[in-house]
Amino acid sequence: MIINLLRNALDATKDVSSPQIDILLSAGDTAILTVRDNGHGITDLENLFEPFYTTKKPGEGVGLGLAISSGIVTDLGGRLTAHNGEGGGAVFEVQLPILGREQEAAE
């Protein structure tokens, strides 16, 4: 899931003169991983996580990465969201619950 977000950010910034990808990790009640880029942004937020939705050219992707990533995060009790950044580019945020000592990670 993390690799998919980073690859999408790399693809989005390949035509930018000064590409930038920021990765932020914070923790509070949940762990939050944010991947932000200065690429072209997201044109269709409504269908972004739908299987087989892609803006890539044929042969560059089949449109399953974000759908699978969203499913993984949901299965772990979290959520994956996306929006356009204020200054442009895309922002993806993964929110996951923090396991306490009394809870065990799935095997």
N, C-alpha and C positions, 0 to 999 in steps of 0.2 A: 504494500500500500504506500509506504513512504517512497520507495523507488518510483512508483507510478506517478506520484505527485511531483517528484523532482524531474523525471523525464518530460512530463507535460510542461513544466516551467522552462526547461531547457529548450523544448520545441517552440514555446511561445516567445522566447527571447532571441531566437537565432537570427532574426532580421533587425534587431535593435542595435543602434550604434554603440551604446554603452550598457550591455546587458547586466542585470542585477537580479539575484535571487537571494531572498532573506529566509532563514529558517529560525524560528523562535520557539522555545520550549518554556512553558510556565506551569506551575502547579499550585493548586489551592484545593478546593473541594474536588476538582477534577484535574487531570493532566491535559494540557492543551498544547498541541503542536500546530504551528502556523507556518505555511509555505506561501511566500509572497514573491511575485515577480513584477517586472516593469515591461511586460510584453503587451500584446494587443488587447488584452482583457477578454471577457466572456461575452459572447453575443447572444446566447440563448440559455439563460439560467434555468428556465423551466424544464428543459429536456436534458440538461447536462449529465445527470446520473442515470439516464435511461440506457438499457443495453442497446448496443449497435449505433448509438448516436455518436457521430464524430465530425469534426471540421477538418480532419486531415485528408490529404490526397489518397487515392487508392494505393494500397501497398504500404502505407505509412502507419496504419493502425486500423483496427476493426471496431473500435468504439466500445470495448468491454472493460477497459482499465478502471474508469471511475465507477462504473456499476459494480464491479467486483470489489473495489476498495470500499465503497459505501457499505456493501454487504458484510465485509469483514469487520468493519468498525461497528456496525449495528449488532452483529453477533457477539461482539465483546462488550456490549452494553453502552456503547457510545454513539456519537453521530459525526458525520462528515458534512460540512457546509461549505459553500463557496459564494463569493461576491466579488464585484469589481472594486479595486482600490480607489481611494479618493483621487490620487494623482494618475490613475490609469493602472493597467496591469490586473492580474487576478490574485485573489487571496483565498486560500483553502485553509480551513480550520478543522482539526481533528480533536474532538473532545472525548476522553476516555475516563472511566471511573478509576480511582486509585484504590488498589486492593489493600485492605487492612491486614493486620497480623492474623486475625481470626479467619480470614478468607484464603483459599488456596487458588493458585493459578490453574487454569485448565491444562490437562496433560495432552 
